[in-house]
Amino acid sequence: MNSFRHRHRRLLRLSRLPALALLITAAGCSSADDSASAAVPSPDAKVAELCRNLDKVLPAKVDGERRGDPEPASALTAAWGSPAIILRCGVPQPPKMVDPKVAEGRDSDAVAGGVNGVDWLMERQGGGHRFTTANREAYVEVRVPEGVDSSAALIDLAPAVKKAIPEGIAS
């Protein structure tokens, strides 16, 4: 278990922050799908409760866009704007989170860093970026489409994540 925690912590070294900032900046250049739908995660009871707590403190606006939740409606998902910034709480750990190539900075499609006290794994994906919290008791995923300011979204969401999802290792 200590080896896992060490690797997990090493993955999130903030020395990767300049690369994260560069990739966040590059996220604002194209259009994306306007559909607001999201698969609802199926976490265990403890994580589901943390996610319901997060839902209660999420901001009404992210990157200046009003909240308009995706279908199907759930306390585990939220959305803002069009194309939508989609948040899903209680997702499984992304495989890249424990990939040694990411931890060593050798993966061009994923990087770890922190924004306003919340650690994130950022992955480039078709049509935008996927950010997943790390070092929290639940994984929170935020999908930001191209053409949307990723840094503003993460800054706006950080206070809610810090308030509702305690620091720790998700089970």
N, C-alpha and C positions, 0 to 999 in steps of 0.2 A: 504494500500500500504506500509506503514512503517513496518508493521509486515512482509510482504514479503521480503522487503529489508533487515530487520534485520536478518531474517532466512537465506537469500541468503548470506549475509556477514559472518554470523556465520558459515555457511557451508564451507567457504573458509579460515577459520583460518589456518594459516601456522603451527600451532602446529601439524598438521597431516602430515607435510612434511617428517618425518622419515618413516612413513608407506608408503607414496608415493614412496620414494626412494627405500624401500625394494621391493615393488611391481614392480617398474621399473626394478630393478636388476633381479628379477625373470622372467622377460619377455624374457630373452635371451637364452632359452634352447631347442627349438624344431623347427620343420619345419611347414610351413603353405602353404595354397593354393597360387599358383603363378599367378592366374588370376588377370588381372588389369582391373577391371570394377567397376564402382561406379554409384549408382543412383544419378542423378542430383537433388539437392534441388530446391524448388520453393518458394523462399523468396519474401517479398514485394519489391517494387522498391527501397526504401532507403537501405535495407540490400543488395540487389543485386548490387547496386553501390559500397557499401563498399567491397563486395566480388570481384568485378572486380578490384578495387584498390589493394586488397590483391594479386590477381593473377599477377599483374604487378610487385610486389616487392618480390615475392617468390624466394627463392634461387634456383640456377641451380642444386645444390647438397644438399642432406640431408643424413646424416650419410655416407658420401662419395659416395653415389649413385646418378647417373644422373637422371634428371627429364625425365619421359616418361609418359605422361598423360593417364589416363584411358579412356575407351570407355563408353558411348558416350562422345565426346569431348565437353568441356564446360569451361568457365572461372570460374565456381563455383567449379571445381574439379581439383585435381593435384595428381600426383603419382611419387614416386621415388623407384627404385630398384626392385628386384625380389627375394623373395616375396615382393610385393609392400607395401610401406607406402602410405596410401591413405588419402588425405585431401579433405574435403567437407565443403564449406562455405555456411552459410545461412540455416543450419539445425534447426529443432525445438529444444526447450529446452528439455534436457533429463529429464524424470520423477525423476530420482535419485537426480537431482540437488536441489530439494526442499524436499527430503525425510529426516525427522528428524533423522532416524537411521544413515544416512551418516553424518549429521552435528554433531551428538553425538559420532561418531566413532564406532557405533555398527553394521555396515554393512561390512562384510568381503569381499564383491566383489566390493566395491566402496570407494574411499577416495579422499579428496580434498587437493590441495597443489599448490605451485607456483614454476615456473621454469623461471629464468631470467626475472622477472617482469611480467610474464603472469600467471594468475590463471587458474587452470585446475581441472576438475572433471575427475578422472581416474576410469574406470570400467573394470573389468576383463570380457572378453567375449571369447567364444570358439575360439581357435586359436590365441589369442593375447589380446590386450588391446584397449579400445577406450578412447581417451582423448577429452574432450569438454571444450572450453574456457568458463570462467565465468567472470563476471564484465566487459564485453565488449558489445558494441552496436549490435554485431552480434555473433551468436554461430558458432564457427569453430570446426569441428570434425576432429580428426586425428586418424586413425586406424593403429596400429602398430602390425604386425604379430609376433608371437613367433619366437625367433631366431634373432630378429632385436633389436638393442640397442635403447630402448625407450628414454632414457635420451638424447642421442645424437640427436635424431630426434627433440625432444622438444626444445633443446638448439639451433639447427639450424633454427627452425621455429619462435622462439620468436621474433627476430628483425623485421621480416615482419609483424607479428601479431600486435606488438606494433605500428608500423608505419602506418598500414592501417586500423586497427579496433580500434576506440577510446574507452577509458574506459567509462563505463556506464552500464546501464541495458538494455538488448535487449528487444525489444517489441514483 
